[in-house]
Structures are given as C-alpha cells and as structure tokens.
Amino acid sequence: MKKLRILIADDHGLVRRGARAVLHSRHGWRVVGEAANGREAVAKALELKPDVAIVDIGMPELDGVEVTRQIREAVPDTKVLVLTMHVSDHMVRRALEVGACGYLLKSDLTECLAKAVKAVSQGKRFLTPKVSEIVLEGFLKPKGQHQQGERAGARTTPREIEVIRLLAQGKSNKEIAAELGIAVRTVETHRAKIMLKLGLHSLAELIHYAMRHGIASVQAGR
C-alpha cells in the first residue's frame, strides 16, 4: 500500500512535534518533512511533493494563505490543510479561495488532525464544527454588517499581510523596510493603504485585526 506522505509547516516546534506524534500513530502515514516558516514550507513542498501539507496561517516570511496559493499552483497534487489558533469567516474564505481543502483549529489537533488529513487526502473538504459555524454565521450576516477591519470586498495582498504581521510584532517602518528589502516610504504607503482598506484607525486596531485573523506571530501574542 502506498504510504501517505505529509509535510508539517508551523513556526512552533511544539505544534510540529504534537502533529507528528498524532500522524505517526497511523499505519502507512509518514511525515516526510517539516518547515518553520512560509518560504521554507513552499520550498519543502516543491522538493518533497507530499500528498498532504499541513500549513499554519500565521507563519513568518509568508503567511499560510500565500503558502497555500503557491503550493497549489506549483504542486497541484498536494492537498493543503490549514492549521491555526485563530479563526474568522474572512480568513477561512481566503484560505479556501486559494485552494485549501481543510481548515483545522489547533485546539482540535489531537481529536481531529488524523480525520482531517484522511479526508483531504481523499479529495474531500474538512472543516471542524467550530469553523463551519463561523463560516455559516458569516454567510448569513446581512450585507454591510461587518466587524471592524472587515469591510465588504476588502482583500489584502500577500505583501500587505506581511506588513500587517510585522507591525503587529511592534516593528518600526524602518525595521520592516530592512526585513522586506523595500524603501521606508514604500512601507508607509502600504501601511496607509492597509488602514484605509480595512477601515482601521490605530495601531491597536491593526494588532487586534492581526490577532483575530491569525496573522500575528507569537511575538505579538498569537
């Protein structure tokens, strides 16, 4: 019987070890690689071509949505299962739009991870009950009734997600510019566009948005 080959991408070593322990208990399943940031996750997927990639949303360097998009484009046979501590209708929709087959909360890892991996490996969708409930609530929400930072039709680009993540970590415009290899003025422009696009008015609101959507990294309290 062909072994199910799995890649785990999460910036927390404890989460990777926990996921590995759950998956190794299944006969015929093998974790073929691990990644601690978004760019490494894409590179490992290209190199290993796993059957299933388990991807955290709030990783450094590339967020999980962009990682999912790149993996699905480059390795279309790899099924992506998103794993995160935070959930929102907006983030679930973004993940599914770029090709994720499942969305799992880390709080459900021990109970649901094996079921989720099995489902997506068979070409099925998998959403935990909590995620399904949130998606349904978002679908039923009257048009125009959006939470702060969730304007109708608002779509953040991968670069804007990176800027949001770094701002939520408390980094200055100069530090962000150095990390992303762009000009400080470009960071300022991104920041202004993000605030306008998402209807935010302060850094505190931006951090709250990042936390709610699973963008903020551990340094920002994820």
Summary of the structure (lengths in Angstrom):
residues: 222
radius of gyration: 17.3
end to end distance: 39.5
largest distance: 56.0
contacts: 746
relative contact order: 0.12
helix: 53%
strand: 14%
